[in-house]
């Protein structure tokens, strides 16, 4: 295979900037319209959230989830993804959402697969679209390899890495009789646990395993 056909897994974390936490309390003093407006949706798909700010209405956890989805959608429509498509390639991903333990504010984890030659350009776009300090800190301050807390590509086992987050989001039906905090959080706020793009796995594989979809223990 050529470099263009080799896909690189990138583990991406998308965390909201700190001022969004204030929105849950109806506090918008740290909101700067000139700087922050582009990160907040105001449409039918993601919600009229700019209007809520104007009216000084408290945000909900679901509102913050919609902000994350809006920001991710902007990122996926950016020029780097257009370039990947124009060059005849695709970007594939598996996405998991989970809450911060302290306050329930959501953040996203993605395992994104793109051809290797786009990784560094994609990193530049990531920094531009998700500039929250916790996203763009160096992964290791003692090692200058270019990786960020929110953008990592040196992954020994990419599937295992993302599966850790997927399995956390599902209840262990063998050992649990009641919902835990994580399950209750997904249900209360109507948040999807796992979202995937169109996969590189052919359809016949899914047809083969579809008969097992109710038997999670066997399937895993």
N, C-alpha and C positions, 0 to 999 in steps of 0.2 A: 504494500500500500504506500501511496505517496503521503507527504505531510498533510496535503489538503484533505485526505480521507481519514486521517487518524483523529479520533475524537478525544478531547481532554475533559475529564470530569472536574468541575469547579464547585466547591462547596460555598454557597453564598448565604449570608445572614442579613436580613433587612430589619433593622430596628428603627423605631420612630425617634425623632429628636425629643429632648426632654420637655420642651414647651407643650407638647401634645398631652402630657400627663395633666397639666394645668387645666386643659379643656374639660376634663372629667368633672372638675369642680366649678366650671363656669368662669374660670380665671383666664383672661386673654391678654394680660398685661405684657407678656413676653412675645406676643404675636406681632410680627412686623409685616404688614401687608405687602410692602415692596419686595421683601426677601422671601416670604413664605407662601404667597398666594398660589404660586404654580404647583405647590405640593398638595393642595387641597381641592377636592372635586366639587363640582356644583352642577350635577346633571342627574338624569333619571337612573342611570345605571349604578352610580356609586353614592348618590345622595346629594341633596342640596346643602352641603356642609359649610360652604362660604356664607350662605344665608343664615345658618345657625350662629356663626360667629358674629355677623352683623346684629343679630337679635340678642346676642349674649346668652344663648341657650346652652346648657350643659351638653357635652358630648356623651355618648354611651360607648361601651366596649365595642359594640357592633359598628359604630361610627368610625372608631379607630381602625378596626379591621378593614372597613371600606377604604379608608385613607391608604392603608398598605396596598390593597389591591389596585387602587388608582395609580399609586406611584410605580408599582410593578408593571402595570399596563403601559405607562408612559415609557418606561425603560425598554420594554419589549417592542415598542414601536419606534425606538430611536434608530439613528442612521446605521449603527453597527449591526443591528439585526437585519435591517434592510439590505446591507452589504452582503451579509452571510447568505441571504435568500437570493440576491441577484447573482451571486457567484455559484449558484446551483446547490447550496448546502442547506441543512436544516439545523435548528437548535432544539434540543430535547431537554425536558426537565421533569423532576418530581418535586412537589412542593408540600411542605408540612407547616401548619400554623400551631403555635403553642403560646400560653400566657407566661408573663413574668410572675414569679411566685408571690412577690410582694404586693402587687396591686392589680393583677389580672390583665395588664396591658399586653396586647398581642404582638408577636413578632413572627417573621417567616424564616424558614430554612429551605433552601433549594439545592438540589444537586442538578447542576446545569451541564449539559454536554454540548460542546462546540468544537469545530476543527481547531487544532492546536495553534495555527497561525494567527487566530483572532484573539487569543487570550489577553495579551497585554493591552490591546486597543479596547477590549471589552472592560478591562479593569479601569481604564481612564473614564469610560462612560459610567461605570458603577459609581466612581467617586463623585462624578458630576450629578448623578441622579439621586444618590443616597448619602449626602454629606454629613449626616449625624456623626459626631466624634467617635462614638462607640463602633461605628461601621468601618471607619477608615484608619483606625489605629494600626500600627505595625503589629503583625502577629507575634513577633518576638523582637523586642527592642535590642537584643544582642546580636541578631542575625539580620543582615540587610539583603533579604532575598526577594523583596518586592511584595510578599504576601501580606494581606491585611487581616484583621480580626474577622471582617465580613466577606473576605474574598480569598479563598485558599485553594491551591491546586496541587500541593504535594500531599496526596492522599493515598495511603497504602491500600485501603480496601474501600473504594467508593460506595459500592452497594451496601456494605455493612454499616458504613458511616451514616447513610440516610435512613437505613432500616431501623437504626437505634431510635430515631425520632418517630418513625412510623409506628413501631411497636409500643412506644410510650403512650400513643394516642388511643390505643384500644384496650378495653377492659379485659382482664384475664378471667374468662367466664368459669374456669375450673376452680379458681381459688377465691373469687370475690362474690359476695352476696349483695353488696350495696355499691352504689355509685361512689367513686372517689371524687376529689375536687376537680381533677382534670376532665373527667367525663361530664360532670355537672356543668363545667364551664362551657364545653362545646355545645351541650344541649340548650342551656339557658340563653346563650347569645346566638344560637343558630349559626355556628361557624363550621365550615367544612374542615375535616381533619386532614385529608390528603387530596391533592389535585395533581394531575399529570397532563403533559402535552400529548400529542399524537406520538405514539412510541415507534421506535425502530424495530420492535418485535412484530413479526408478521401476524396477521389476523388469525391464521390457522392455529397458532399456539394458544390464543385465548379460547378458541372453540374447543380445543382439546381439554383445557382445564375448567371450562365453564360448568361442567357437571359436578365439580368439587367445590363450587363457590360457597356452599353452606357448611363445609367441613374445614374450618380454619386450621385445626390441629393437623389434619392430613396434608393440607395444602402447603403449610409452612415446613 
